[in-house]
Amino acid sequence: MDLLQRTAAAVPLVLSEPAPAVGFVGLGGSSIDFNVLVWSNSADHIAVQGAVRLACYNALNEAGIEIPFPQMVVHKPS
């Protein structure tokens, strides 16, 4: 959670007050789910959303934390 909070705080256009917050929201089938909440000016909202998500994804990768994703195997009928 600290990694996500520090990462979000370092994203340009994210306001420092109120500070970014990270909350645990639940357990998925193969994941631990968090919300990362940040404040920005209204005009920057969409850009900040994408930048925070990308920064968090990159930070988790750099920390060696894998992000699970659903997989489906499809077999061709014989």
trRosetta pair geometry for C-beta under 8 A, 3 or more apart (Angstrom, degrees):
i j d omega theta_ij theta_ji phi_ij phi_ji
1 4 5.8 -55 -152 38 35 110
1 5 6.3 35 151 -20 67 107
1 22 4.5 174 -162 102 86 133
1 24 7.1 -65 -83 -53 128 88
1 34 6.6 -177 -105 -126 82 145
2 5 5.7 -55 -145 37 32 111
2 6 6.2 29 159 -15 67 107
2 22 8.0 -138 -61 41 21 144
3 6 6.1 -58 -145 40 26 107
3 7 6.1 27 156 -21 63 112
3 59 5.7 168 165 148 104 123
3 60 7.3 118 123 -83 136 62
3 63 6.0 -10 -141 -57 159 159
4 7 5.7 -56 -144 37 28 113
4 8 6.2 27 159 -18 64 107
4 22 4.6 106 93 -102 120 147
4 34 6.2 174 5 117 176 151
4 36 5.3 -126 167 -94 116 118
4 56 5.6 30 -131 -130 84 111
4 59 7.3 160 -92 89 47 139
4 60 8.0 18 -79 -63 87 98
5 8 6.0 -56 -147 37 27 108
5 9 6.3 27 155 -19 63 109
5 19 7.8 36 -171 150 106 106
5 20 5.6 166 -150 101 66 104
5 21 7.0 -4 -115 -132 105 22
5 22 4.8 -108 -63 -8 88 117
5 36 7.6 -164 -83 -133 48 94
6 9 5.7 -57 -147 36 30 113
6 10 6.5 26 156 -20 64 109
7 10 6.0 -64 -154 34 29 109
7 11 7.3 41 149 -38 62 95
7 52 7.9 115 122 -155 92 67
7 55 5.1 167 168 138 103 104
7 56 5.4 131 108 -92 143 60
7 59 4.2 -87 -96 -32 144 163
8 11 5.9 -41 -160 6 38 116
8 14 6.1 167 163 -142 72 166
8 20 3.9 171 108 -169 124 164
8 22 7.4 166 6 -62 140 99
8 36 5.2 -177 -71 180 142 120
8 38 5.2 -151 177 -70 118 121
8 52 5.2 31 -124 -143 85 108
8 55 7.0 146 -87 90 43 128
8 56 6.8 12 -63 -67 84 104
9 14 6.4 -142 -132 104 27 136
9 16 7.0 60 -153 -115 94 74
9 19 6.6 -8 -101 -162 115 88
9 20 5.0 -137 -65 22 73 122
10 14 7.9 38 59 44 21 132
10 55 7.1 -172 78 -174 96 146
11 14 4.6 75 74 -13 93 124
11 38 7.3 -23 57 -129 127 166
11 48 6.8 114 127 -149 129 77
11 51 5.0 135 -164 128 124 111
11 52 5.2 -100 -13 -85 171 68
11 55 5.2 -138 -81 -5 109 162
12 51 7.2 -76 55 168 75 159
13 40 5.5 32 146 -137 90 118
13 41 7.3 -91 -167 26 91 92
13 44 4.5 -154 -176 -178 130 148
13 47 6.5 20 77 101 168 112
13 48 5.0 -130 107 -85 116 102
13 51 7.1 93 49 50 117 155
14 20 6.2 -1 172 -59 135 116
14 38 4.7 -60 -139 -170 110 134
14 39 7.1 98 -167 64 67 52
14 40 5.9 -65 -111 -78 43 94
14 48 5.9 133 -76 -150 71 118
14 51 8.0 -142 -41 94 100 120
14 52 6.7 98 -77 -80 128 111
15 18 7.4 56 105 43 110 41
15 38 7.4 143 39 173 71 83
15 39 4.3 -50 50 96 118 99
15 40 5.9 178 -13 -95 92 37
15 41 7.4 116 -54 -36 114 66
16 19 6.2 -6 -178 -96 55 69
17 39 7.6 -49 103 63 33 143
18 21 7.6 -12 135 -28 112 109
18 39 5.7 101 50 -12 76 141
20 36 6.7 1 -178 -178 114 85
20 37 6.5 162 -158 85 63 54
20 38 4.5 -17 -106 -96 97 82
20 39 7.7 -146 -80 11 59 71
21 36 7.8 168 87 -156 44 44
21 37 4.7 -9 61 59 89 107
22 34 5.6 3 -174 178 97 125
22 35 7.1 168 -152 84 49 52
22 36 5.3 -13 -103 -105 83 68
22 37 7.4 -173 -79 20 33 75
23 34 6.5 155 79 -158 40 73
23 35 4.9 -5 56 53 94 98
23 37 7.1 26 2 -7 104 114
24 32 7.3 -42 -140 173 98 99
24 33 7.5 103 -164 84 56 57
24 34 5.8 -44 -101 -102 44 78
25 33 4.8 -64 69 111 97 101
25 34 6.3 146 8 -120 92 22
25 35 5.3 79 -42 -20 130 96
26 33 4.9 -1 63 52 74 119
27 31 7.2 164 -164 86 50 54
27 32 6.1 -27 -111 -108 68 59
27 33 7.0 -165 -88 11 16 91
28 31 3.7 12 49 52 121 97
28 32 7.4 -128 19 -57 84 15
28 33 5.5 95 -31 -41 101 111
28 68 7.6 -168 90 72 127 128
30 68 4.4 -150 109 179 108 168
31 67 7.8 26 -117 -160 117 60
31 68 5.0 -139 -70 45 94 119
36 52 6.1 -170 113 159 130 122
36 56 6.0 -147 -22 -78 165 151
38 48 6.4 -136 100 159 131 122
38 52 5.7 -160 6 -92 146 153
40 44 4.5 -111 162 89 123 110
40 45 5.7 165 80 -89 120 50
40 48 4.1 -159 -54 -20 163 168
41 44 4.8 73 62 15 85 107
41 45 7.7 -113 95 -44 45 71
42 45 5.8 -17 -160 -31 39 114
44 47 5.3 -72 -165 54 66 110
44 48 5.0 66 138 -30 95 110
45 48 6.0 -65 -145 37 21 108
45 49 6.4 26 159 -25 62 105
46 49 5.7 -48 -149 28 31 115
46 50 6.8 23 158 -9 63 105
47 50 6.3 -63 -155 41 30 105
47 51 6.1 26 154 -17 67 115
48 51 5.6 -60 -141 42 31 111
48 52 6.0 31 161 -21 68 107
49 52 6.2 -60 -149 34 23 106
49 53 6.5 18 157 -14 61 109
50 53 5.8 -58 -148 38 31 110
50 54 6.2 25 158 -14 67 110
51 54 5.9 -57 -144 41 28 108
51 55 6.1 28 157 -19 65 110
52 55 5.8 -55 -142 39 28 111
52 56 6.2 27 158 -18 64 108
53 56 6.0 -58 -148 37 27 108
53 57 6.3 29 154 -20 63 108
54 57 5.6 -53 -146 36 31 114
54 58 6.3 28 156 -15 65 107
55 58 5.9 -56 -147 40 29 109
55 59 6.2 30 155 -20 65 109
56 59 5.7 -54 -142 37 31 111
56 60 6.3 31 158 -19 65 105
57 60 6.1 -57 -150 35 26 108
57 61 6.5 27 152 -17 62 108
57 67 7.0 -33 -135 -33 82 154
58 61 5.6 -55 -149 37 32 113
58 62 6.2 31 155 -18 67 107
59 62 5.7 -54 -145 38 31 111
59 63 6.3 24 156 -14 64 110
60 63 5.8 -61 -147 42 30 108
60 65 4.3 -81 -169 73 84 110
60 66 8.0 170 148 -61 106 6
60 67 6.2 75 116 -53 144 102
61 64 7.8 44 176 -67 31 21
61 65 7.4 -88 -66 57 22 67
61 67 7.9 -47 -68 -9 79 105
